[in-house]
C-alpha cells in the first residue's frame, strides 16, 4: 500500500500565517466570493498561482508564499488544491466554469 512521505515544515511561522489566509478564503462564508472572482476571470480555480498573484487569498499572501522554502511552497499548493476539492457540491455546480478543466 502506498503511503505518502511526511515532509516537515521548515518555516512554521510564515507557513501558519499563509495557511490561515487559505482557511479564511475557503471559509463557508467567503468561498462564494473567491469562486465568483475565478468564474468572472474565466480561469480555473485550481490555478493556485493565478489566484495567489491576483491577491484573492489576501494582499500579504504572495509575499508570504515567496518567503517560504520550496518544500513549504509545495505543501501549500497541495493544501490549496485539497481545499478547492472540499468545496460543497452545490457551489461547485454553481461555479462549474471555475472548476472546468477547459477555458
KALINRA-V260811 format. One record per pair of residues at least 6 apart in sequence whose C-alpha atoms are under 7 Angstrom apart, sorted by the first residue. I is the first residue (numbers start at 1). J is the second residue. If there is no record, write none. Layout:
# KALINRA-V260811
I/J
I/J
This chain:
# KALINRA-V260811
9/72
10/72
11/68
14/64
14/68
18/61
18/64
18/65
21/57
21/58
22/57
22/80
25/31
25/34
25/57
26/83
34/56
35/45
35/95
35/98
38/44
38/45
38/98
39/95
39/97
39/98
42/98
42/103
43/98
43/103
44/98
44/99
44/100
44/101
45/98
45/99
46/81
46/84
48/77
51/57
52/61
52/62
53/62
55/61
65/73
92/99
